[in-house]
């Protein structure tokens, strides 16, 4: 039965989250809203056959998070390294989204992606189309910060300005793609209004 409790929303001003905004979401504990992080990497030694069990684990952990009362998921590939392989952020996001749709639990949780994979407008549009409510493209930010430090971005006097300009550019690009599809706002797609 629908109650006032079901009208709670987390309104984000932008689908691209800075590292600070993601940290705030990760540590959220307000009015019952809590966040669960799920590692989307798996052991390198498992090779290609390790992908399917990893996706099954990720989906299982997402459903468990809902059952434990979490309101947001952060699917993260930050643990990638010499011994850990990241599942594609797009694949993990789509797998979780569809698993939760099949189990009729998708509208009970928001999905945030923390990935080094997303860099371009197209990447962000695909993630949103596959179920992401927000994205933290940490590697894109780090690349831009390094470019600024190397003097390749002379118009930017701070890392915050680089991130703000990147977010603005990606936002405009995403709206252009959505407009071609007949979608006028990101809210038409987003489920982060739990």
N, C-alpha and C positions, 0 to 999 in steps of 0.2 A: 504494500500500500504506500502510495506517495505521501510524504509528509514535508514539513518545512525543512527538515534536516537534509532532504534531497536537493535543496536549492542552493546549497553552499557552492561557491565557485572560487577558483584561483584565477584571477585575470592577469595575464602576462602582457606587457606592452609590446613584446616582440617575440617571434618564435625562435630567434637565435639568442642563446643565453651566454653571457660573459662567464668567465670562471668564477667571479664573485657571486653572480646570480645563481649559478649552479650550486655553489657552496651553501648559499642560503636555503635553497630547496632541499639539498641533502640533509641539512640539519634542522629542517622544519619540524616543529612539534607544537602545533597550535590548533586548538579546538578539535583535537582528534586527528588532525592531518599529520601523518608521518610518512617518511620516504624510505624505501628499501632499494639498495643498490644491488644489482645482479651483474656478476662478471660474465662477459660474453666471450671469454677466451677459453682455450682448452690446451692440454699438453701437446707440445710439438711431436713428441714420440708417438702419439696416437695416429698421426698422419691424416690422410683424407677420410679414413673410416671413423675418425673421432668426431667429425662434424655433426652427424645425425644424433649421436648420443648427447653431444653438447647442446644442440638445439632442444632436445627433449628435456634436458636438465633445466635449461633456461625457462622453458614454458612451464615446467612443474614448479619452479621457484616463484614464477610470476603469479601463478594461481594460489600458491601457499601464502604469498604476501597479501593477496586480497582476503583470503580466509582469516589472516591474522590482523586484519583491520587497517593495513597500509592504504594510503590514498594515491601515492605516486611511486612509480618505478623509475630507477635510473639504470638503463642498460649501458654498461661501460666496457670499453676495450682498453682502458688505461693499464691493465696488467700485462699487455702484450710485451714480449721480450724474446730473448734468445731461446727460451724454453717454453714459451706460451705463444700460440697462434690465435689470432682474433677471427671469430666468425664474422662474416660480412655484417656490418651494422644494419644494412637494408634487409638482409635475410633474417637476422635475429628479430628485428622490429616487426617484420611481416609475420614471422612465425608466432611471436607472442600475441600480436593483434588478432590473428585468425584463430589461434587456440582459445583466447579469451572470448571471442565472438561465439565460437562453437559451444563453449561452456556457459554462455549467457552471463559473463562477468565483466565484459569489456567496459561497460559504462560506469563501472565502480572504481576505475583506476586510471590515472594519467600516465602516459609513457614519455619519458625524457631520454634522449640518446646522448651519451657522452662518447664522442668518437674522433679519432684522428683521420678517419676516412673521408668525411664530408668536407669539401672545400669550395665547390662551385655552386651556383644557384641551382643547377639541375640536380645535384646531390641532395640539397635541402628539400627541393620540391618532391623528389622521390620518397624521401624519408617521411615527409608529412603525408603523402599519398598512401604510404604503406602503414600508417597508424601512429607516427610520432606526433606528440603534442608540442614538443620543444626540442631543440638541438643545441649541444655545446660542442662546436668544432674546435677543440683545444689545439690541435696541430696547426690549423689555419692561423689561429691567433699567434702561436709561437713562431711560425714562419714570418708573419708580418712584423712581429717584434724584432726578429733577427734582421729583417730587411731594413727596418728603421735604424737599428744599431749600426748596420753597415753603411748607412748614409744613402740608401736607395729610396727613401721616402722623405725628402727634405721638407715637405709641407706639413709634416706631422711632428709636433714637438713633445708628444707623450704617447705612451702605450695605450692609454685610455682613448685618445683621439683616433688611433689606428683601429681599435676595436669598434668604436662608435661608427666610423666611416664604413668599415666592413659590414656591420649590421645594417646600416642604412642602404648600402648597395645591394646586399642580398635581399633585404625586404622589398625594395623596388623591383628587383628581378623576379622574385616570387609572385608579387602581385601581377606582373606582366604575364607570367605563365598562367596564373589562375584566370586572368581576364580572357585569355584565349580559349580557356575551357568553359567560360561562362560562370565562373565563380568570382563574386565581387569582394569577398572578405575571407580571411583565414578562419574566422569564427564559423564559417559555413562548413569547415572540415574538422575543426578542433574538438577534442573530447575532454580537454583539461578543465572543463567547468563542472567538476564532480560535485 
